[in-house]
């Protein structure tokens, strides 16, 4: 992803998350619609408060 696209996508995400901080489902839908319209294609948006990940590796 190019730097200018990344910055614009981040701005869209921050604005929606701040505007709909009490309704994460609405924030995700607004972000998805904005990214689909602005950059084309099909974007997937996952937003929430309790996400984690773990990566392991064995030789």
C-alpha positions as CSV (number, residue, x, y, z in Angstrom):
1,X,0.0,0.0,0.0
2,X,1.5,3.3,-1.0
3,X,2.2,5.9,1.7
4,X,-0.4,8.4,0.7
5,X,-3.1,5.7,0.4
6,X,-2.1,4.4,3.8
7,X,-2.3,7.8,5.4
8,X,-5.7,8.6,3.9
9,X,-7.1,5.2,5.0
10,X,-5.8,5.8,8.5
11,X,-7.5,9.2,8.6
12,X,-10.8,7.6,7.5
13,X,-10.5,4.9,10.2
14,X,-9.7,7.4,13.0
15,X,-12.5,9.8,12.0
16,X,-15.1,7.0,12.0
17,X,-13.8,5.4,15.2
18,X,-14.0,8.8,17.0
19,X,-17.4,9.6,15.6
20,X,-19.0,6.2,16.4
21,X,-17.0,5.2,19.5
22,X,-20.1,3.8,21.2
23,X,-21.2,1.8,18.1
24,X,-18.3,-0.2,16.7
25,X,-20.6,-2.0,14.1
26,X,-21.6,1.4,12.6
27,X,-17.9,2.6,12.7
28,X,-16.9,-0.6,10.8
29,X,-19.6,-0.1,8.2
30,X,-18.7,3.6,7.7
31,X,-15.0,2.7,7.3
32,X,-15.8,-0.1,4.8
33,X,-18.1,2.1,2.7
34,X,-15.6,4.9,2.6
35,X,-12.7,2.7,1.6
36,X,-14.7,0.8,-1.0
37,X,-15.8,4.1,-2.6
38,X,-12.4,5.9,-2.3
39,X,-10.1,3.1,-3.3
40,X,-12.4,0.6,-5.1
41,X,-12.4,-3.1,-4.5
42,X,-13.8,-4.9,-1.5
43,X,-12.4,-4.0,1.8
44,X,-12.8,-6.0,5.0
45,X,-13.0,-4.1,8.3
46,X,-12.6,-5.7,11.7
47,X,-12.9,-3.4,14.7
48,X,-13.3,-4.1,18.4
49,X,-11.8,-3.7,21.8
50,X,-10.5,-7.1,22.8
51,X,-8.4,-8.6,20.1
52,X,-5.1,-10.3,20.5
53,X,-2.8,-12.6,18.5
54,X,0.0,-15.0,19.2
55,X,2.7,-16.2,16.8
56,X,4.8,-19.2,17.4
57,X,7.6,-20.9,15.5
58,X,9.3,-24.2,15.8
59,X,12.4,-25.2,14.0
